């Protein structure tokens, strides 16, 4: 059974492995920088992927 946190990460990634890894990497870096040192449910819910130039002009 998937936790809500994992389910949300999969939703954010849209089933694309590279997007899922990007989300996890960004969330992990943010958690370390904040001093929390673990990915919280709140961080996953509020995280938004950065907009790339390719997406912006699509």
ZAVO-103506 format. One line per field, with one value per residue (C-alpha): residue number from 1; residue in three letters; x, y, z. Coordinates in nm, 3 decimals, padded with zeros to 5 digits. Example, Ala and Ser with C-alpha at 12.3 -4.5 7.8 and 13.67 -1.06 7.14 Angstrom:
2
kefi: 1, 2
tordo: ALA, SER
c1: 01.230, 01.367
c2: -00.450, -00.106
c3: 00.780, 00.714
! end
This chain:
58
kefi: 1, 2, 3, 4, 5, 6, 7, 8, 9, 10, 11, 12, 13, 14, 15, 16, 17, 18, 19, 20, 21, 22, 23, 24, 25, 26, 27, 28, 29, 30, 31, 32, 33, 34, 35, 36, 37, 38, 39, 40, 41, 42, 43, 44, 45, 46, 47, 48, 49, 50, 51, 52, 53, 54, 55, 56, 57, 58
tordo: UNK, UNK, UNK, UNK, UNK, UNK, UNK, UNK, UNK, UNK, UNK, UNK, UNK, UNK, UNK, UNK, UNK, UNK, UNK, UNK, UNK, UNK, UNK, UNK, UNK, UNK, UNK, UNK, UNK, UNK, UNK, UNK, UNK, UNK, UNK, UNK, UNK, UNK, UNK, UNK, UNK, UNK, UNK, UNK, UNK, UNK, UNK, UNK, UNK, UNK, UNK, UNK, UNK, UNK, UNK, UNK, UNK, UNK
c1: 00.000, 00.133, 00.152, -00.010, 00.339, 00.451, 00.119, 00.158, 00.517, 00.399, 00.118, 00.358, 00.591, 00.311, 00.451, 00.774, 01.074, 01.292, 01.022, 00.984, 01.360, 01.363, 01.088, 01.261, 01.598, 01.453, 01.251, 01.555, 01.776, 01.511, 01.476, 01.852, 01.880, 01.594, 01.755, 01.459, 01.661, 01.361, 01.090, 00.767, 00.412, 00.368, 00.675, 00.545, 00.200, 00.336, 00.615, 00.573, 00.807, 01.021, 00.901, 01.150, 01.191, 01.061, 00.740, 00.695, 00.693, 00.494
c2: 00.000, 00.342, 00.620, 00.953, 01.105, 00.846, 00.868, 01.247, 01.220, 00.977, 01.216, 01.511, 01.309, 01.210, 00.859, 00.985, 00.847, 01.155, 01.381, 01.157, 01.165, 01.542, 01.582, 01.356, 01.525, 01.875, 01.773, 01.607, 01.912, 02.145, 01.927, 01.926, 02.302, 02.365, 02.148, 01.909, 01.639, 01.433, 01.487, 01.582, 01.533, 01.911, 01.961, 01.710, 01.871, 02.224, 02.137, 02.253, 02.153, 02.429, 02.553, 02.483, 02.702, 02.417, 02.396, 02.772, 02.799, 02.486
c3: 00.000, -00.096, 00.160, 00.070, 00.040, -00.217, -00.401, -00.429, -00.558, -00.826, -00.917, -00.940, -01.164, -01.398, -01.422, -01.577, -01.392, -01.452, -01.305, -01.000, -00.938, -00.985, -00.726, -00.475, -00.531, -00.486, -00.181, -00.024, -00.085, 00.059, 00.368, 00.430, 00.375, 00.619, 00.887, 00.905, 00.726, 00.613, 00.355, 00.530, 00.407, 00.411, 00.191, -00.062, -00.071, -00.119, -00.365, -00.722, -01.004, -01.148, -01.486, -01.761, -02.067, -02.282, -02.079, -02.069, -02.448, -02.524
! end
